[in-house]
Amino acid sequence: MGTAHERVDPERTDALLESLLEAAGSAMALFGIHVGDRLGYYDALAAGPHTSTELADATDTHERYAREWLEHQTVTGVLTVENAGDEPADRRYALPESYVEVFCDPDSLNYFTPLATLIAGVGLPLEDVIDAFRTGGGVPFSAYGDVTHEGIAALNRPAFLSQLGPEWLASIPDVDARLCEGGRVADVGCGHGWSSIGVAEHYPETVVDGFDLDEASVERAADHVSARRLEDRVTVTHRDAADVDADGEYDLVMAFECVHDLSDPVGVLETMRRLAGEDGAVLVVDERAGETFTPAGNDVEPLLYGFSVLHCLPVGMADEPGVGTGTVMRPGTLERYATDAGFSAVEVLPIENFFFRFYRLHAASA
């Protein structure tokens, strides 16, 4: 029931229904993008217009399915068709040149298909998530499968390769100077390795050690490191960073977009502080959630909360005891974790980014 004595407003009800119907159409559009990406449809269309038969032949798929996908992509505004009135098999569909990087360029900051992939992936263990709501348990990261893990990695890849070194780290003078001279970096929760690779490629004298607890992700990271011929300076290990015996040996210890997923963030931050010692820098990059909860949220919070409900909170609750941070980790929450981990201050760095907030954690002076 609604608020006591609240009268039903038909216009308000209609507005909600209209909004939900629009959201349903948008969700279906994202699933369609994921399908097209997996089947190679966008890459084929980037080469030029296709009929449904031509697209099916080019991608070794069935014409009837290709036709339905083409029509769906057209009514959602992704594709154009030059002869809509012709027989279905004769219609030629095109991917506008302005859209090619959005769907086909994995190095572009405008590359969008990984977000569609990620949204498709987080729904895979949905029944397990619903069960976790009832029991208070969690859902392990591995339950979300390669689709989700690939989506996360591909979504972050463009920024990690093009912005992490030349923009983000370069804006921190003392860190930039150390890495230019040839430093040592620990990448905690390195995932598929793109953050480690981004640092190594921008700082050719620096060595990077990546650590992650997901074995499949480490295997993919090793493949990426090898493909970019960085094996001499980038090492990725299936290992808990807490087990690393290298106190104070790193110039930079960093964690990108993973602290909010951790069952024990304080313990991980303690490890980061130990690895950096008194002279090293500790950098945490996580979601740009608002300072406080408000009913309207900020521009990115509707998306963040969706990921939190379906993925990040269940993952963080999978290991007991789990603190249950969730995707929407506000600055005050990280500051509390950092204080409990022995840091004396948390500095929010003046780096502009729509999705990320950049925290530098300062250890107390001896």
Secondary structure, DSSP 4 states (H G I P E B T S, - for coil): --STTPPP-HHHHHHHHHHHHHHHHHHHHHHHHHHHHHHTHHHHHHTS-B-HHHHHHHHT--HHHHHHHHHHHHHTTS-EES-TTS-GGG--EE--GGGHHHHH-TTSTT--HHHHHHHHHHTTTHHHHHHHHHHS----GGGGHHHHHHHHHHHHHHHHHHTIIIIIGGGSHHHHHHHHH--EEEEET-TTSHHHHHHHHH-TT-EEEEEES-HHHHHHHHHHHHHTT-TTTEEEEES-GGG---TT--SEEEEES-GGG-S-HHHHHHHHHHHHTTTSEEEEEEE---SS--SS--TTHHHHHHHIIIIIHHHHTSSSS-----S---HHHHHHHHHHTTEEEEEE-----SSEEEEEEEEPP-
